[in-house]
């Protein structure tokens, strides 16, 4: 009749992909180091200074959000979609 919805992996959203080389063991991408250019660091500092002068709580939230995003990128370097304008990235 159809697929048995009780089976593991029967739903596309629940499929687990395994590395073929490692006998079925799932392999995580290696953690990477995220580096900022000097200009990016200066821009971020200026943005945080601007916000801090007007709303210190908002500046802290932005700083925490940027830090969390950087950690996410470092932990999962292949997250997201590729950009057709920069396929090597």
Secondary structure as the mmCIF struct_conf table of DSSP 4:
data_model
#
loop_
_struct_conf.conf_type_id
_struct_conf.id
_struct_conf.beg_label_comp_id
_struct_conf.beg_label_asym_id
_struct_conf.beg_label_seq_id
_struct_conf.end_label_comp_id
_struct_conf.end_label_asym_id
_struct_conf.end_label_seq_id
TURN_TY1_P TURN_TY1_P1 UNK A 5 UNK A 6
BEND BEND1 UNK A 7 UNK A 7
TURN_TY1_P TURN_TY1_P2 UNK A 8 UNK A 9
BEND BEND2 UNK A 11 UNK A 11
HELX_RH_3T_P HELX_RH_3T_P1 UNK A 12 UNK A 14
TURN_TY1_P TURN_TY1_P3 UNK A 20 UNK A 24
HELX_LH_PP_P HELX_LH_PP_P1 UNK A 28 UNK A 31
HELX_RH_AL_P HELX_RH_AL_P1 UNK A 38 UNK A 54
HELX_RH_AL_P HELX_RH_AL_P2 UNK A 56 UNK A 75
TURN_TY1_P TURN_TY1_P4 UNK A 77 UNK A 78
BEND BEND3 UNK A 80 UNK A 80
HELX_LH_PP_P HELX_LH_PP_P2 UNK A 81 UNK A 83
HELX_RH_3T_P HELX_RH_3T_P2 UNK A 84 UNK A 86
TURN_TY1_P TURN_TY1_P5 UNK A 87 UNK A 88
#
